Amino acid sequence: MKDFQCECGNRIFFFNNRCLSCERRLGFDPNLLIMRAFPKTDGWLRSDSGEDFNYCQNYYDFNACNWLVKKGSKNRYCLSCRLNKTVPDLVSAENINRWSKLEAAKRHLIYSLLSLGLPIQSDKHAPVRLAFAFLEDARTNPNYAESFVATGHSSGLITINLAEADDAYRERVKEELGEHYRTILGHFRHEIGHYYYEMLVARTSWRAPFEALFGNPQLDYQQALKAHYQQPQMENWQSAYISSYAQSHPLEDWAETWAHYLHILDTLDTAIHFKLVEPLQKNGRVDAGEAIEQWLALSVKLNALNRSMGLPDAYPFVITPKITEKLKLIHRVIEHQTTAMVATGQRLQ
């Protein structure tokens, strides 16, 4: 994540819609991946270059988005919000608050994907169409018959249970499942990994390298998950898997490793922009091995800082040589895709 600044020089952040120093209105431009600052005036938002913008409709309706849409666009919703297929019942303030948390994490995810140059295929002609559904069940709304809606991915549709935006619920499940890390953003990063497996790997030449490292993706999924939850963990599983859940099935191993790839790249990018570490890119490319080495050094420092504050480790995971190879494969898949898009002059969204 970049270190953004307002026109007045004040530091601003990705989710801000107003500068506390000069009162300019702020909005994120997903086309240029920048925060724009606008004079405090009525009506639309006019940049210094003379371009006119509106906020996403979800800003006006719920104060739930700070992304921009060019004035005159056929879309009232921003690039991130128009990926929504289903949103929860937004009559109650509590639901709006929970949904806003999900949307904030989704926008962070989309920012990361755009920064990496990955395609976000939302049009009806895409082979796998990306969409999001934020659903409730009886735990958060007694009017719903479903007792449990699972967070997951199916053919491009990413479903997130609204309960995941409840901090107490999320912590309880984290303890029950013995997870080291469970966040809203983590869910999005994991599920988008399934989407990009279908988009970039499943029916491509990357399938063979995938199987060599992760295993056979056609193993019975339900049986694999049932066995994972019923049987004891493998001995020394940490040598080959980034998390316990990654053992359950090759596709879950891919999604978990993909999520950690995004954790690592995004945190390193933030550290670079805040001048905590040296830039990664050389000749326009990032070396995966060097990035992982840099991350290992930074994560030790992050964990030490957290311990000094009496907090759990920021990154309680071990990256072994086997896991490094998996991360490097994901890096190669992404690099190949973005290089091909640049070569053919495709837009990123």
Solvent accessible surface area in square Angstrom, and as a share of the most:
residue,aa,sasa,rsa
1,M,23,0.10
2,K,62,0.26
3,D,40,0.21
4,F,15,0.06
5,Q,121,0.54
6,C,7,0.04
7,E,107,0.48
8,C,59,0.35
9,G,44,0.42
10,N,52,0.27
11,R,119,0.43
12,I,4,0.02
13,F,111,0.46
14,F,7,0.03
15,F,94,0.39
16,N,49,0.25
17,N,48,0.24
18,R,84,0.31
19,C,0,0.00
20,L,161,0.80
21,S,75,0.48
22,C,44,0.26
23,E,69,0.31
24,R,73,0.27
25,R,32,0.12
26,L,0,0.00
27,G,0,0.00
28,F,0,0.00
29,D,3,0.02
30,P,10,0.06
31,N,77,0.40
32,L,103,0.51
33,L,29,0.14
34,I,63,0.32
35,M,19,0.08
36,R,30,0.11
37,A,10,0.08
38,F,1,0.00
39,P,62,0.39
40,K,135,0.57
41,T,80,0.46
42,D,141,0.73
43,G,60,0.57
44,W,111,0.39
45,L,2,0.01
46,R,124,0.45
47,S,9,0.06
48,D,119,0.62
49,S,87,0.56
50,G,46,0.44
51,E,61,0.27
52,D,33,0.17
53,F,2,0.01
54,N,51,0.26
55,Y,6,0.02
56,C,0,0.00
57,Q,39,0.17
58,N,10,0.05
59,Y,48,0.18
60,Y,111,0.42
61,D,74,0.38
62,F,64,0.27
63,N,105,0.54
64,A,7,0.05
65,C,5,0.03
66,N,4,0.02
67,W,0,0.00
68,L,7,0.03
69,V,14,0.08
70,K,98,0.42
71,K,90,0.38
72,G,80,0.77
73,S,49,0.31
74,K,190,0.80
75,N,44,0.23
76,R,147,0.54
77,Y,68,0.26
78,C,1,0.01
79,L,9,0.04
80,S,0,0.00
81,C,5,0.03
82,R,102,0.37
83,L,4,0.02
84,N,34,0.17
85,K,143,0.61
86,T,50,0.29
87,V,60,0.34
88,P,10,0.06
89,D,66,0.34
90,L,30,0.15
91,V,135,0.77
92,S,52,0.33
93,A,83,0.64
94,E,101,0.45
95,N,10,0.05
96,I,43,0.22
97,N,80,0.41
98,R,30,0.11
99,W,2,0.01
100,S,30,0.19
101,K,73,0.31
102,L,0,0.00
103,E,0,0.00
104,A,26,0.20
105,A,12,0.10
106,K,0,0.00
107,R,13,0.05
108,H,30,0.13
109,L,0,0.00
110,I,0,0.00
111,Y,3,0.01
112,S,8,0.05
113,L,0,0.00
114,L,5,0.02
115,S,58,0.38
116,L,43,0.22
117,G,10,0.10
118,L,0,0.00
119,P,1,0.01
120,I,4,0.02
121,Q,49,0.22
122,S,33,0.21
123,D,69,0.36
124,K,156,0.66
125,H,149,0.67
126,A,16,0.13
127,P,116,0.73
128,V,11,0.06
129,R,132,0.48
130,L,2,0.01
131,A,17,0.13
132,F,0,0.00
133,A,4,0.03
134,F,0,0.00
135,L,56,0.28
136,E,7,0.03
137,D,0,0.00
138,A,40,0.31
139,R,102,0.37
140,T,34,0.20
141,N,21,0.11
142,P,121,0.76
143,N,138,0.71
144,Y,83,0.31
145,A,104,0.81
146,E,93,0.42
147,S,86,0.55
148,F,125,0.52
149,V,21,0.12
150,A,59,0.46
151,T,36,0.21
152,G,22,0.21
153,H,38,0.17
154,S,74,0.48
155,S,83,0.53
156,G,0,0.00
157,L,50,0.25
158,I,0,0.00
159,T,21,0.12
160,I,0,0.00
161,N,3,0.01
162,L,0,0.00
163,A,2,0.01
164,E,4,0.02
165,A,1,0.01
166,D,41,0.21
167,D,78,0.40
168,A,70,0.54
169,Y,22,0.09
170,R,33,0.12
171,E,85,0.38
172,R,130,0.47
173,V,19,0.11
174,K,44,0.18
175,E,129,0.58
176,E,123,0.55
177,L,90,0.45
178,G,60,0.58
179,E,57,0.25
180,H,112,0.50
181,Y,72,0.27
182,R,34,0.13
183,T,46,0.27
184,I,20,0.10
185,L,33,0.17
186,G,10,0.09
187,H,27,0.12
188,F,0,0.00
189,R,10,0.04
190,H,19,0.08
191,E,11,0.05
192,I,0,0.00
193,G,0,0.00
194,H,24,0.11
195,Y,0,0.00
196,Y,0,0.00
197,Y,15,0.06
198,E,45,0.20
199,M,31,0.14
200,L,12,0.06
201,V,1,0.00
202,A,17,0.13
203,R,169,0.62
204,T,57,0.33
205,S,101,0.65
206,W,43,0.15
207,R,63,0.23
208,A,72,0.56
209,P,45,0.29
210,F,0,0.00
211,E,66,0.30
212,A,88,0.68
213,L,42,0.21
214,F,15,0.06
215,G,26,0.25
216,N,65,0.33
217,P,13,0.08
218,Q,141,0.63
219,L,95,0.47
220,D,89,0.46
221,Y,77,0.29
222,Q,130,0.58
223,Q,110,0.49
224,A,23,0.17
225,L,31,0.16
226,K,111,0.47
227,A,36,0.28
228,H,40,0.18
229,Y,129,0.49
230,Q,127,0.57
231,Q,119,0.53
232,P,125,0.79
233,Q,106,0.47
234,M,106,0.47
235,E,163,0.73
236,N,112,0.57
237,W,28,0.10
238,Q,81,0.36
239,S,47,0.30
240,A,23,0.18
241,Y,47,0.18
242,I,7,0.03
243,S,15,0.10
244,S,27,0.17
245,Y,60,0.23
246,A,0,0.00
247,Q,30,0.14
248,S,10,0.07
249,H,6,0.03
250,P,11,0.07
251,L,37,0.18
252,E,4,0.02
253,D,2,0.01
254,W,1,0.00
255,A,0,0.00
256,E,27,0.12
257,T,1,0.00
258,W,0,0.00
259,A,4,0.03
260,H,7,0.03
261,Y,10,0.04
262,L,2,0.01
263,H,16,0.07
264,I,3,0.02
265,L,28,0.14
266,D,17,0.09
267,T,46,0.27
268,L,0,0.00
269,D,44,0.23
270,T,43,0.25
271,A,5,0.04
272,I,33,0.17
273,H,66,0.29
274,F,66,0.28
275,K,176,0.74
276,L,128,0.64
277,V,28,0.16
278,E,130,0.58
279,P,89,0.56
280,L,19,0.09
281,Q,117,0.52
282,K,128,0.54
283,N,158,0.81
284,G,59,0.57
285,R,141,0.52
286,V,26,0.15
287,D,72,0.37
288,A,14,0.11
289,G,22,0.21
290,E,80,0.36
291,A,3,0.02
292,I,12,0.06
293,E,113,0.51
294,Q,38,0.17
295,W,7,0.02
296,L,64,0.32
297,A,56,0.43
298,L,12,0.06
299,S,8,0.05
300,V,103,0.59
301,K,125,0.53
302,L,48,0.24
303,N,18,0.09
304,A,49,0.38
305,L,114,0.57
306,N,36,0.19
307,R,151,0.55
308,S,97,0.62
309,M,147,0.66
310,G,69,0.67
311,L,95,0.47
312,P,107,0.67
313,D,41,0.21
314,A,43,0.33
315,Y,15,0.06
316,P,44,0.28
317,F,33,0.14
318,V,95,0.55
319,I,18,0.09
320,T,23,0.13
321,P,113,0.71
322,K,82,0.35
323,I,1,0.00
324,T,24,0.14
325,E,78,0.35
326,K,4,0.02
327,L,3,0.01
328,K,59,0.25
329,L,1,0.00
330,I,0,0.00
331,H,19,0.08
332,R,108,0.39
333,V,2,0.01
334,I,7,0.03
335,E,44,0.20
336,H,107,0.48
337,Q,38,0.17
338,T,23,0.13
339,T,84,0.49
340,A,41,0.31
341,M,2,0.01
342,V,120,0.69
343,A,85,0.66
344,T,96,0.56
345,G,64,0.62
346,Q,93,0.41
347,R,167,0.61
348,L,60,0.30
349,Q,59,0.26
